[in-house]
Amino acid sequence: VDFDLILENVKDLNSLVGEGVAQIEHTPRGARLRRPEPLPLTLYQNGIVVGNGAFRPYQHPATQQCLQDIMDGYFPSELQPRYPDGV
């Protein structure tokens, strides 16, 4: 696993979705500014944790696909249904 590449690409992906930039959220009574909720990615020597999820070892195929997506410069495809605009 190329940790440097993962960290670099996560930083690029964060800037792509406007990390720290408030977005307009429409409400029944108007609108308000809302900052997107971050999704933590914790890297360990032998696996990862995405958000508040379970520990996922690097040998697991879903973990490998998630990290490959990031190393290729894309948001992990497993997050697309939940975060269609990126996270």
N, C-alpha and C positions, 0 to 999 in steps of 0.2 A: 504494500500500500504506500503510495507516494503522498505522505502527509503534507509536505510543502505545497504540492499541486492542489490538494483538496482545500487547504486553507486559502490559497490564492484564489481559487475559483469560487469558494464560498463568499469571499470578500467582493469579487466581481459581481456575483449573482445578487448579493445584498444591495450593491449600488444600483444595479439594474432595476430593482423594484422600488428604489427610493428609500433606502434604510434611514429611519429617523424622520422622514417627511410625513406630515399629517395628510390624511385624505378626507374628503368630504363624505360624510355619512348622512344620508337622508333619513329623517325621522317623521313621524306623523305630524309633528308641530313645526317642522322646518328642517334644519340641517345643523350638523355640528362637525367639528374637526376631530378626527380619531387617528391615532397612530396605530399602524398594524401591529398585531401581537407577534413577537418573534417566536421562532421555533428552534430551540436549542439543539445543537448537534454536539454530542460529547464523544471524543475519540479516545479510546483506550488502546493499550498495547495489543490486546487480543480481541477487540470488538468495538461496537458503537452503541450509543443510546440516542434515539431521535425523540425529541420532546420528552414527555413523561412516560414513554414506552418502555418496553422490556429491553434488557441487554441482548444484543444481537452479535454473535461471534462472526468474525470475518469469513469463516468457512461456509456460512449459510448462503445459499444462492441469492436470496432476496437482499442480503447485505451487500454482496458483491455487485449486484445490479445497481443498487442505490449509490454506492461509491463510484462505480463506473460512470453513471450518469453525471455525477459531480465532476469527476476527472475529465469528462468530455465537454464540460462547460455548460451543462444543462441542469435544470431543477430535477430532482429525482422523480421519475415517472410515477412512483407509488404515491406521491403527494398531489398529483394533478387533480384527482376528483375532489379533494378537500380544499385545495388552494389553486384554483384555475389561473389566477393572475400571478402566481409565485408567492413565496413566503420568505 
